[in-house]
Structures are given as C-alpha cells and as structure tokens.
Amino acid sequence: MSALSLDAAGFAQRLREPWHLEKRLHWVKDVVLKEDQAHLCDGHALTNFAIVRTIALNLLRQHGFDSITQGLRRMAHNIPGLFSYFQ
C-alpha cells in the first residue's frame, strides 16, 4: 500500500516517467549512434566516446533537431555549422 493518492492518469504518468529517459537518451545512443556496436576497448575510450555522444545529442536537441538522424545528416558535412554550436 502506498501513501500516494493518485488517479488513474497520474498513476499511468508515474509509470511512464522512467521510459522517457530510455527513449530520449539510451535508445537513441544504442540505435541511431550504434553505441553498443562500438569496438573501443582501450583505457577510457568507451567512457570518453559515451560522453562525446551525449554532448552531441544535447547540442543537436538544443539547436532544434527533434530527429537526431535528421540532425546528423544535415550537419555531417557542415563543419562551420558544427563549430558554431560551441560558441
């Protein structure tokens, strides 16, 4: 028994909250950026590239890309545009 008193909609919302992170970050990193297929085994390479991927996702979302795939395609050959994100 819980001390929370939620209606059905509130309860459903609480159940879905953890999946929001899974869909917005982990799924994108696994499927779009193929993080699970990375063969980086030396030292801290896995951790460092995970950080770089997370920064890239955040920069793309911060600059209006809802679709990470679309953002990657649009920015892949736009080096000045990429560097403008860091200003």
BELBEL-V18936 format. One record per helix or strand of 3 or more residues. SS is the DSSP state (@ for helix, = for strand). FROM is the first residue (numbers start at 1). LEN is the number of residues. Records with the same first field share a line. If there is no record, write none. Layout:
SS=FROM-LEN / FROM-LEN
This chain:
@=8-25 / 35-3 / 45-18 / 68-8 / 79-6
